[in-house]
Amino acid sequence: MEIIEEVGRRRLEIELEHPGRAYSEIRDLLENRLSFDEVYEEKYFHDVEEGRIRTEIIMIEGFDKFTIEEIEMHLSIEEEEGVMEMQLKSKMVTSYPTEKNYQQSLWYYAYRSLFDKFIYGETRGGYEEDFEEDLDKIVELVRDNLEESYRG
C-alpha cells in the first residue's frame, strides 16, 4: 500500500554565468554537497548540434521506515543562449508493507487507512515543512552557484 502526496513545486529560469559547466555543477551539488540518500538520473538528452541538455534527476531522502521524500528535477540547459530552466517537484511517499497475505486483505487496508489518518498522518504532516525547506535550499544553492547576477 502506497500513499503519494505532492508537497511543493518550484520553477526557476536563470541566466548562466558559465553555461558549459552548468550540468556538471548541478550534478556535483546534488551528489556531493547535499545529503540525499540516493541521486540518480531518470533521463538524459544532450543535443550537441543545438547546444541543449535536457535531463530528469531524482533525489530520494528517507525520513522514517515508512516515508521517503522524492524530488524530481527537470532541467533544460540552452548552452548557446546561456539560459537554464529548472523545475522541481517534491513528493512524500509513504509505503506500508504488503509482503504477507494478511497485509493484502481488505481489513489490513482499512486498518492502515485509519492508522494513517488518525495517528501517522500527523507525523507525515510534520515532514512537509522539511520538504519545503529542501526545495528552497536547492533553488538557493543553484542560483548561488550558477546565476550570473545573483548575489544571495
C-alpha positions in Angstrom: 0.0 0.0 0.0 1.5 3.3 -1.1 0.4 6.9 -0.4 1.8 9.6 -2.6 1.3 13.3 -1.8 2.7 16.2 -3.7 4.2 18.7 -1.2 5.6 21.5 -3.3 6.9 22.8 -6.7 9.4 25.3 -7.7 10.3 26.7 -11.1 13.4 28.7 -11.9 14.8 30.3 -15.1 18.3 31.7 -14.8 21.0 33.4 -16.9 24.1 31.2 -16.5 27.5 32.5 -15.7 29.3 29.5 -17.2 26.8 27.6 -19.4 29.3 24.8 -20.3 29.7 23.9 -16.6 26.1 24.1 -15.5 25.2 20.5 -15.8 28.3 19.2 -14.0 27.9 21.8 -11.3 24.4 20.7 -10.6 25.4 17.0 -10.5 28.2 17.9 -8.1 25.8 20.0 -6.0 23.2 17.2 -5.7 25.6 14.3 -5.2 28.3 15.8 -3.0 27.1 18.9 -1.3 23.6 18.0 -0.4 22.8 15.0 1.8 20.3 12.9 -0.2 20.3 9.1 0.3 20.1 8.5 -3.4 20.6 10.6 -6.5 20.0 9.1 -10.0 19.2 10.2 -13.5 16.0 9.0 -15.0 16.5 10.6 -18.5 19.3 12.4 -20.2 19.4 14.0 -23.6 22.3 16.1 -25.0 21.8 17.6 -28.4 25.4 18.7 -29.3 24.4 20.5 -32.5 21.7 22.6 -30.8 23.8 23.0 -27.6 20.9 21.8 -25.4 20.8 19.4 -22.4 17.6 18.1 -21.0 17.5 15.8 -18.1 15.4 14.4 -15.2 17.2 13.8 -11.9 15.6 12.0 -9.0 16.7 12.6 -5.4 15.5 10.4 -2.5 15.8 11.1 1.2 14.4 8.7 3.8 12.6 10.1 6.8 11.5 7.0 8.7 10.7 3.4 8.0 7.5 4.2 6.1 8.1 7.6 4.5 10.6 9.0 1.9 11.0 12.3 0.2 11.3 12.1 -3.6 12.3 15.2 -5.5 12.1 15.3 -9.3 14.3 17.9 -11.0 13.7 18.6 -14.7 16.5 20.6 -16.3 16.7 22.3 -19.7 20.0 24.0 -20.4 20.5 26.1 -23.5 24.3 26.4 -23.7 24.3 28.8 -26.7 21.9 31.2 -25.1 23.3 30.8 -21.6 19.9 30.0 -20.0 18.7 27.2 -17.8 15.2 26.3 -16.8 14.7 24.1 -13.7 11.5 22.6 -12.4 11.4 20.9 -9.0 8.5 18.7 -7.6 8.6 17.3 -4.1 6.6 14.2 -3.2 6.0 12.5 0.1 5.8 8.7 -0.5 4.6 6.5 2.3 4.8 2.8 1.8 3.3 0.2 4.1 4.4 -3.4 3.9 2.3 -5.8 1.7 4.6 -8.9 1.6 2.4 -11.2 3.8 -1.0 -12.5 2.8 -2.8 -10.8 5.7 -1.3 -7.5 4.6 -3.1 -7.7 1.3 -6.6 -8.1 2.9 -9.3 -5.6 3.0 -9.2 -5.5 6.8 -5.5 -4.6 6.8 -6.1 -1.9 4.2 -8.8 -0.4 6.4 -6.5 -0.6 9.5 -3.7 1.1 7.6 -6.0 3.8 6.3 -7.3 4.6 9.8 -3.8 4.4 11.2 -2.6 6.8 8.5 -5.5 9.2 9.0 -5.6 9.4 12.8 -2.1 8.5 14.1 0.7 8.6 11.5 -0.9 11.3 9.3 0.1 14.0 11.8 3.7 12.7 11.7 3.7 12.9 7.9 2.2 16.4 8.1 5.2 17.5 10.2 7.6 16.5 7.4 6.0 18.9 4.9 8.0 21.9 6.3 11.3 19.9 5.9 10.3 19.1 2.3 9.6 22.8 1.5 13.0 23.7 3.1 14.8 21.2 0.9 13.2 22.7 -2.3 14.2 26.2 -1.2 17.7 25.0 -0.3 18.2 23.5 -3.8 16.9 26.7 -5.5 19.2 28.9 -3.4 22.3 26.8 -4.0 21.7 26.5 -7.7 21.2 30.3 -8.0 24.2 31.0 -5.8 26.5 28.7 -7.9 25.2 29.3 -11.4 23.3 32.5 -11.8 25.2 35.4 -13.4 23.8 38.3 -11.5 22.7 36.6 -8.2 24.4 37.6 -5.0 22.2 35.9 -2.3 
